[in-house]
Amino acid sequence: MAPDPLDFYLNRMARAYQEQVWAVALVGGLCVFVAAHAERLLGAFNLWTVTRAVVLLSVLTLAFVWSRHFIFVNYDRRTKAALESAASGSVDGVPPALAALARWSGISLYSLIVIGLAVTALRMLAVANGKMGG
């Protein structure tokens, strides 16, 4: 039995979305942990090490989330093309402005969450470092 391309595309889209959510959740949890335990972390590691770790993981997460966004968009286009060829016409009844909003709102929100939590963690590290006389 031949694989169904439409099922394959939809599966890949769902996987890309799930990977985005998990990446944001994991790095978000890390940043919240760093913010909540900044003083204890600075007792065990120097500021440079913890700061670099937060920045590196946040940048890598943004790159990962954006790559999954473009993978999702690729498979979304393929899915629409497959449906349009089967239906002999357009299957996209959404106005272009709403389609663009839907396409970019999620990635914008995920990026803001990652950046916001990283900035919060870095700020809490700076405050804790100032309290410790560093």
Secondary structure, DSSP 4 states (H G I P E B T S, - for coil): ----HHHHHHHHHHHHHHHHHHHHHHHHHHHHHHHHTHHHHHHHS-HHHHHHHHHHHHHHHHHHHHHHHHHHHHHHHHHHHHHHHHHTS----S-HHHHHHHHHHHHHHHHHHHHHHHHHHHHHHHHHHHHTT-
